[in-house]
Amino acid sequence: MDFNLKKLTSDAGVFFTRAVQFTEERLGSAEKTELDAHLENLIARADCTKNWTEKIFRQTEVLLQPNPIDHTGARIEEFFYEKLDKKIPSRTTNGELLGQYMLDAAKDFGPGTPYGSTLITVGEYQSRLGGAEREFLQTSAINFLTPLRNFLEGDWRTISKERRLLENRRLDLDICKARVKKAKQAEAKAAAEQELRVAQTEFDRQAEVTRLLLEGISSTHVNHLRCLHEFVEAQATYYAQCHQYMQDLQKELSSANSDTYPNSFASNANPSTSATCPSPVSSATLPGVSPPCLASTSTPGIARDPSGPLKILDVQQPSTGHRKAKVLYDYDAHDTSELSLLADELITVYTVPGMDPDWLVGERGNQKGKVPVTYLELLS
């Protein structure tokens, strides 16, 4: 008990002395030992790394879990599972939940009805989109969020602890310097100088330890760079999957509509549907993914044969049934039977018997060729 009391008293005395030294430095009445420029630069770089890592980590969490209520609940659940050292269960995504609602609704409306069968088709694809999202969230959490969190909760805490210790060693050093200056008698000055040498040694040792830790920030940057690449790769895979699913869904719906309404021109070329078609994605950006709303020649099972038995040049514009259409996106013809398009231009379009419902015949002046319906907005 006596030992603990003495230690407590000693610690309180040291704390008070350091507080006095710190206050006098702030007021300018005491000298302050400056760190060398290299160490100061390392400290500034470390603070910058910590601040931006924290911001990126928090915002990535918001991106992956945008609902604040769900986000709070998910964090509490993760906390308990981490404390219990158990694997966090896989959560149902909003897309999967929407898909299940659509499938359940189809049972009540009748799966054999047009609306019910369409709900089943859309619901299945919504479930696939939700599954792709869940996989993306899991991959991003493991490959990107976890390393950032480990740095903030592990390495940075160690660095902060050593920096506080370095600051205490510096204050002790400056206190000893002040005592040497104030010492009048030779014996007191000798004792003060001995304390100064010890304080200087401890300060130098702690400065070296802190410097080594701070220089490790470079390795942290390398690690976070690798994690960033993996995060982008996961995003690219996820968006490519979503893009492909929506492509396939549109084709299935288009095929179902053509079977239900084989002679309906408006059903296959609805202006409102075309107007909401996503802008085409460059194949260089997402390799292997075909343009939106347009059947790809490399996708098996999808009919897109613009050079079939239909001779475009022999087709004559009908006296009725042709319409004006506004081009929504640029389109490059794949062969001589197709017509290249420029966004915002107006062309004349019409359909002919035996033609793929996803395509129309388009005319611009004396040019004629097949054009994709989903790149057009049909005008009345």
C-alpha positions in Angstrom: 0.0 0.0 0.0 2.8 2.4 0.9 4.6 1.5 -2.4 1.4 2.3 -4.4 0.9 5.5 -2.6 4.5 6.6 -3.2 4.1 5.7 -6.9 0.9 7.6 -7.2 2.4 10.6 -5.5 5.4 10.4 -7.8 3.3 10.1 -10.9 1.1 13.0 -9.8 4.3 15.1 -9.3 5.6 14.2 -12.8 2.2 15.0 -14.4 2.1 18.4 -12.6 5.7 19.3 -13.6 5.0 18.3 -17.3 1.7 20.4 -17.2 3.6 23.4 -15.9 6.3 23.0 -18.6 3.7 22.6 -21.4 1.8 25.7 -20.2 5.0 27.8 -20.0 5.9 26.7 -23.5 2.5 27.8 -24.7 2.9 31.1 -23.1 6.4 31.5 -24.5 8.1 31.7 -21.2 9.9 28.4 -21.6 12.1 26.9 -24.3 10.9 23.9 -26.3 13.0 21.3 -27.9 12.1 21.0 -31.6 12.0 17.7 -33.3 14.2 17.2 -36.4 12.6 18.1 -39.8 12.5 14.5 -41.0 10.5 13.3 -37.9 8.2 16.3 -38.2 7.5 15.4 -41.8 6.8 11.8 -40.9 4.3 12.9 -38.2 2.5 15.2 -40.6 2.3 12.4 -43.2 1.0 10.0 -40.6 -1.7 12.4 -39.4 -2.8 13.0 -43.0 -2.9 9.2 -43.6 -5.0 8.7 -40.5 -7.5 11.5 -41.2 -8.1 10.4 -44.9 -8.2 6.7 -44.1 -10.9 7.4 -41.5 -12.9 9.5 -43.9 -12.6 6.9 -46.7 -13.5 4.1 -44.3 -16.6 5.9 -43.0 -17.9 6.9 -46.4 -17.3 3.4 -47.8 -19.4 2.1 -45.0 -22.1 4.5 -45.9 -21.8 3.4 -49.6 -22.1 -0.2 -48.7 -24.8 0.3 -46.1 -26.6 3.5 -47.1 -29.6 3.2 -44.7 -28.6 4.8 -41.4 -31.0 2.7 -39.4 -29.9 -0.5 -41.0 -26.3 0.7 -40.7 -26.6 1.2 -36.9 -28.3 -2.2 -36.5 -25.7 -3.9 -38.6 -22.8 -2.4 -36.7 -24.3 -3.5 -33.3 -24.9 -7.0 -34.6 -21.4 -7.2 -36.0 -20.0 -6.0 -32.6 -21.8 -8.8 -30.7 -20.8 -11.5 -33.2 -17.1 -10.3 -33.0 -17.2 -10.5 -29.2 -18.7 -14.0 -29.4 -16.1 -14.9 -31.9 -18.7 -16.1 -34.3 -19.2 -15.7 -38.0 -21.6 -12.9 -39.0 -24.6 -14.4 -40.8 -25.3 -13.4 -44.4 -28.1 -10.8 -44.6 -30.9 -10.6 -47.1 -30.4 -7.7 -49.5 -33.1 -5.3 -50.6 -33.0 -6.8 -54.1 -33.5 -10.3 -52.8 -36.4 -9.2 -50.6 -38.0 -7.4 -53.5 -37.6 -10.5 -55.7 -39.3 -12.6 -53.0 -42.2 -10.2 -52.8 -42.7 -10.3 -56.5 -42.7 -14.1 -56.5 -45.2 -14.3 -53.7 -47.4 -11.7 -55.5 -47.3 -13.9 -58.7 -48.8 -16.8 -56.7 -51.8 -14.7 -55.7 -52.3 -13.1 -59.1 -51.9 -16.4 -60.9 -48.6 -17.5 -62.5 -50.4 -18.2 -65.7 -51.6 -14.6 -66.2 -49.4 -12.1 -68.2 -48.9 -10.0 -65.1 -48.1 -13.0 -62.9 -45.7 -14.6 -65.3 -43.9 -11.3 -65.7 -43.7 -10.8 -61.9 -42.0 -14.3 -61.7 -39.5 -13.3 -64.4 -38.7 -9.9 -62.9 -38.6 -11.3 -59.4 -36.1 -14.0 -60.3 -33.8 -11.4 -61.8 -34.2 -9.1 -58.8 -33.1 -12.0 -56.6 -30.1 -12.5 -58.8 -29.3 -8.8 -58.6 -29.6 -9.0 -54.8 -27.3 -12.0 -54.6 -24.7 -10.2 -56.7 -25.0 -7.2 -54.3 -24.6 -9.4 -51.3 -21.4 -11.0 -52.8 -20.1 -7.5 -53.6 -20.7 -6.3 -50.0 -19.0 -9.3 -48.5 -16.0 -9.1 -50.8 -15.6 -5.3 -50.3 -15.9 -5.7 -46.5 -13.1 -8.4 -46.4 -10.8 -6.9 -49.0 -11.1 -3.2 -48.4 -13.0 -2.2 -45.2 -11.2 -4.7 -42.9 -7.6 -3.6 -43.7 -8.6 0.1 -43.2 -10.2 -0.7 -39.9 -7.2 -2.8 -38.8 -4.9 0.2 -39.5 -7.2 2.6 -37.5 -7.7 0.3 -34.6 -4.3 -1.4 -34.5 -1.3 0.3 -36.1 -2.6 3.8 -35.5 -3.2 3.2 -31.8 0.3 2.0 -31.4 1.7 5.0 -33.2 -0.4 7.4 -31.1 0.8 5.7 -27.9 4.5 6.1 -28.9 3.9 9.7 -30.0 2.4 10.5 -26.6 5.4 8.9 -24.9 7.8 10.9 -27.1 6.0 14.1 -26.1 6.4 13.2 -22.4 10.1 12.5 -23.0 10.5 15.8 -24.6 8.8 17.6 -21.8 11.1 15.8 -19.3 14.1 16.8 -21.3 13.1 20.5 -21.4 12.4 20.4 -17.6 15.9 19.1 -17.0 17.3 21.8 -19.3 15.5 24.4 -17.2 16.8 22.9 -14.0 20.4 23.1 -15.2 20.0 26.8 -16.0 18.4 27.5 -12.7 21.0 25.5 -10.6 23.4 27.9 -8.7 25.5 25.6 -6.6 28.0 23.2 -8.2 26.6 20.1 -6.6 23.0 20.9 -7.6 24.2 21.7 -11.1 26.0 18.5 -11.4 22.9 16.5 -10.3 20.8 18.5 -12.8 23.3 17.8 -15.6 23.2 14.0 -14.8 19.4 14.1 -15.0 19.7 16.0 -18.3 21.9 13.3 -19.8 19.5 10.5 -18.8 16.5 12.5 -20.1 18.4 13.2 -23.4 19.1 9.4 -23.8 15.5 8.5 -23.2 14.3 11.1 -25.5 16.6 10.0 -28.3 15.7 6.4 -27.8 11.9 7.2 -28.0 12.4 9.4 -31.0 14.1 6.5 -32.9 11.2 4.1 -31.9 8.6 6.6 -33.1 10.5 7.3 -36.3 10.6 3.6 -37.2 6.9 3.3 -36.6 6.1 6.4 -38.7 8.3 5.2 -41.6 6.0 2.1 -41.6 3.3 4.3 -43.0 4.8 3.7 -46.5 4.1 0.0 -46.1 0.5 0.9 -45.1 0.1 2.9 -48.2 1.2 0.0 -50.3 -1.2 -2.3 -48.6 -4.1 0.1 -48.9 -3.2 0.5 -52.6 -3.6 -3.2 -53.2 -6.9 -3.2 -51.3 -8.1 -0.3 -53.4 -7.5 -2.3 -56.6 -9.4 -5.2 -55.1 -12.3 -3.0 -54.2 -12.5 -1.5 -57.7 -12.3 -5.0 -59.2 -15.2 -6.1 -57.0 -17.2 -3.1 -58.1 -16.5 -3.7 -61.8 -17.5 -7.4 -61.4 -20.7 -6.4 -59.6 -21.8 -3.7 -62.1 -21.0 -6.0 -65.0 -23.2 -8.7 -63.5 -26.0 -6.2 -62.9 -25.7 -5.0 -66.4 -25.8 -8.5 -67.9 -28.8 -9.5 -65.7 -30.7 -6.4 -66.8 -29.8 -7.1 -70.5 -31.1 -10.7 -70.1 -34.2 -9.5 -68.3 -35.1 -7.0 -71.0 -34.7 -9.7 -73.7 -36.9 -12.1 -71.8 -39.6 -9.5 -71.4 -39.3 -8.4 -75.0 -39.6 -12.1 -76.1 -42.6 -12.6 -73.8 -44.3 -9.5 -75.2 -43.7 -10.5 -78.8 -45.3 -13.9 -78.0 -48.2 -12.3 -76.2 -48.7 -9.5 -78.7 -47.1 -10.7 -81.9 -48.6 -7.9 -84.1 -48.2 -5.1 -81.6 -45.8 -2.5 -82.9 -46.2 -0.3 -79.8 -45.5 -3.1 -77.4 -42.1 -3.8 -78.9 -41.2 -0.2 -79.4 -42.7 1.6 -76.5 -41.3 5.1 -76.4 -41.4 5.3 -72.6 -39.4 2.1 -72.3 -36.8 3.2 -74.8 -36.4 6.5 -73.1 -35.4 4.9 -69.9 -32.8 2.6 -71.5 -29.4 3.1 -69.9 -26.6 4.8 -71.8 -24.4 2.4 -73.7 -21.3 1.2 -71.8 -18.0 1.0 -73.7 -16.9 -2.6 -74.3 -13.4 -1.4 -73.4 -14.6 -0.5 -69.9 -16.4 -3.8 -69.2 -14.8 -6.5 -71.4 -17.2 -9.2 -72.4 -20.3 -7.2 -71.6 -22.5 -6.2 -74.6 -24.1 -2.8 -75.0 -27.3 -2.1 -73.0 -30.7 -3.2 -74.3 -29.0 -4.7 -77.4 -28.6 -8.4 -78.0 -24.9 -9.4 -78.4 -23.7 -11.6 -81.2 -21.4 -13.4 -78.7 -24.3 -14.3 -76.3 -25.6 -17.8 -77.0 -29.3 -18.3 -77.3 -30.1 -14.8 -78.3 -31.4 -14.1 -81.8 -29.7 -11.3 -83.4 -29.0 -12.0 -87.0 -29.1 -8.7 -88.9 -27.8 -10.4 -92.1 -30.6 -13.0 -92.2 -32.8 -13.7 -95.2 -34.4 -10.3 -94.9 -32.9 -8.0 -97.6 -32.9 -4.5 -96.2 -32.2 -2.8 -99.5 -35.2 -4.5 -101.1 -37.6 -3.3 -98.4 -39.8 -0.5 -99.4 -41.3 2.1 -97.0 -45.0 1.3 -96.4 -47.5 4.0 -97.2 -48.8 3.8 -93.6 -47.3 2.6 -90.4 -44.0 4.6 -90.6 -43.1 7.0 -87.8 -40.5 9.5 -86.9 -38.1 8.6 -84.1 -35.5 10.5 -82.1 -32.1 8.8 -81.6 -31.3 8.5 -77.9 -27.7 7.3 -78.1 -24.9 7.0 -80.7 -24.9 3.6 -82.4 -22.2 2.1 -84.8 -23.5 -0.3 -87.4 -22.0 -3.8 -87.1 -22.4 -4.6 -90.8 -23.9 -3.2 -94.0 -27.4 -4.2 -93.2 -27.5 -1.8 -90.2 -27.7 2.0 -90.1 -25.3 4.0 -87.9 -27.0 6.5 -85.6 -26.1 9.8 -84.0 -27.7 10.9 -80.7 -30.6 13.5 -81.1 -31.0 13.0 -84.8 -34.5 12.3 -86.3 -35.0 9.3 -88.6 -38.0 7.5 -90.2 -38.7 4.0 -88.9 -41.1 1.2 -89.7 -41.4 -2.5 -89.3 -41.8 -5.3 -91.8 -43.2 -8.9 -91.4 -40.7 -11.5 -90.2 -38.3 -8.9 -88.6 -36.8 -9.3 -85.2 -39.1 -7.3 -82.8 -36.0 -5.7 -81.2 -35.2 -4.1 -84.6 -36.8 -1.6 -87.0 -35.9 -0.4 -90.5 -34.6 3.1 -90.3 -34.2 5.6 -93.1 -32.2 8.8 -93.2 -32.3 10.5 -96.6 -31.2 7.8 -99.1 -29.6 5.7 -96.4 -31.5 2.7 -95.1 -30.7 -0.1 -92.5 -31.7 -1.9 -89.4 -31.7 0.0 -86.1 -32.2 -1.2 -82.5 -35.5 -0.2 -81.0 -34.0 0.6 -77.6 -31.8 3.3 -79.0 -34.9 5.2 -80.2 -37.7 7.4 -78.8 -40.7 7.0 -81.2 -42.5 10.2 -81.8 -46.2 10.5 -82.4 
